[in-house]
Structures are given as C-alpha cells and as structure tokens.
Amino acid sequence: AQKITQTQPGMFVQEKEAVTLDCTYDTSDPSYGLFWYKQPSSGEMIFLIYQGSYDQQNATEGRYSLNFQKARKSANLVISASQLGDSAMYFCAMREDLLLIQGAQKLVFGQGTRLTINP
Amino acid sequence: DTEVTQTPKHLVMGMTNKKSLKCEQHMGHRAMYWYKQKAKKPPELMFVYSYEKLSINESVPSRFSPECPNSSLLNLHLHALQPEDSALYLCASSQVLGNGYTFGSGTRLTVV
C-alpha cells in the first residue's frame, strides 16, 4: 500500500524567508504522481504543484518548486519569499491509480503541515 | 472553466433530516469523488464514480447515498446522520491518469 509521511506537524517562518516542507513516500509502483495542496482555514483544497515519477526535471509553479529525489523517495515543497497569505495547512498526496477502473485515481494524503508565516 | 463547484458551503442538519450535497464540474473529467475530512486530519476517500458509474465505496455507511446523474454532476444524499458525521465534505474530479485532480471548496456539515 502507498504511504505518505509528513514529519513536520507545524512550522513557523518569518515573512520573506524561504521554507521547505518535507514529504516522503513509499510505493512499489514504478508509475506514480505526487501532489501538493494548500488548505486555508476556509477549507478549500488548492492545488499547488505536481510531479510525475518519470518527469526528468523538478516541477516549478511560480514561487513553488518541488525538490524531487526519487532514490530517497522524497518530494519536498519549497516556497520562496514566503508571504503572510501562505499561512495554511499543506498536504502532500500520492496518486494511487485504480487500475480496475478506467480513468480514476485515488489520492493518499499525508497528515499535513501547518505553516504559519510571521510578519 | 477549471472549477469544481460545491453547494451549499455550510449545512446544519438534525439527525432525522434528509439533505443533499451537490457538486458540479465542466472540465470534461470523467471521474468524480467524495472525500470526508475531519478536523485536523487529511481527507479520506468515500466514493468514486467513473463514467457515471459507482466504482468504489470505501465501506461508507448507508446513511450516505451518492448519485451521479450525468458526467458533470455528483450528489451526496444524507439521511439519519449522526453527530460524528460532522465534517468537511470535499468533492473532486480528475482526468484520465494525469495531474488534473481538482477539488471543490467543500461543504462544512454539522449534525445536531
């Protein structure tokens, strides 16, 4: 079974600093996908970035980048120049392909990291 | 249109009530999902619909009844819920094996 581990329950960072949120995963499937989502207190799950297991380069989306180390099974999220609006819960998730069901995927989530940006 | 729209945003219901949650997407995604999220926990999968057919039921009690009337709509019918069913209910949709997995903003349900 696939498993996602986020070891940082909470992090406190000064505004404008860079922050790294850790995520390690465990899977025996050669093909998989990794997602990062941001969840503010309002509850919506906001997609940030995606990395496929066969992607040659680390994914980047604006201030977000994913430090993908396949051999170490880690997919850390890096947020550059943090802002007050970045304060939220962050989830790392792995796509589990439901092979018996064409076109469906299940996301397995880590426990999340609550990030607080201090002014 | 790259959104998943959920209504209502908030719902308070008694244990004898019947209510429904609604989810809509127009991205052409053929898989739709219901997740349940308790406070300070990650989301957990409840149901999967693929091509409008129920494909996965993750041992969810029968007081939750999903329905997929067409490829754009997903409903969750609620009946005789318990207070422990109070949670954030998230709808999601996805394309065929890729990075397109989009969540709605959720319905925050309180059972009294």
Interface residues (C-beta under 8 A of the other chain):
Chain A: G33 F35 Y37 S42 G43 E44 M45 I46 F47 Y50 G52 F91 R95 D97 L98 L100 I101 Q102 G103 A104 Q105 K106 L107 F109 G110 Q111 G112
Chain B: R30 A31 Y33 Q37 K41 P42 P43 L45 V48 S50 Y51 S55 I56 L88 L90 A92 S94 Q95 V96 L97 G98 N99 Y101 T102 F103 G104 S105 G106 R108
